[in-house]
Amino acid sequence: MFSWMVWTTPVAVFFIFIALMLTGMTVWEIKSPTTLRKGFLPIATTRGDRLFIGLLGAAYINLAFVGLSGKLAEWLKLEQDPSIWISFAISIAALILVMRKG
């Protein structure tokens, strides 16, 4: 069924993490409904809004890293492309920033 996609460990961890976040946010929203809040984002947002924006940002970070990893290896004179775990860590940091300060 999923043979069309390359299921590496980082990809599996990424999607499992997203599923766990959505489940956790659903439970959190049921237990404690959110209110609008203004952070550094140019709009007032709820927790769910910030999660969505953060997940979009994480997707773009990962796509950009995958697209540029060959060039990064060339520029930094690496023997192989940099690990995808680097973009995963950057994505998590950006998501945490948006969730806390956005």
Stockholm file with secondary structure:
# STOCKHOLM 1.0

chainA/1-102         MFSWMVWTTPVAVFFIFIALMLTGMTVWEIKSPTTLRKGFLPIATTRGDRLFIGLLGAAYINLAFVGLSGKLAEWLKLEQDPSIWISFAISIAALILVMRKG
#=GR chainA/1-102 SS CCTTSCCCHHHHHHHHHHHHHHHHHHHHHHHSCCCCBCSSSSSCBCHHHHHHHHHHHHHHHHHHHHHHHHHHHHHTTCSSCCCHHHHHHHHHHHHHHHHHHC
#=GC SS_cons         CCTTSCCCHHHHHHHHHHHHHHHHHHHHHHHSCCCCBCSSSSSCBCHHHHHHHHHHHHHHHHHHHHHHHHHHHHHTTCSSCCCHHHHHHHHHHHHHHHHHHC
//
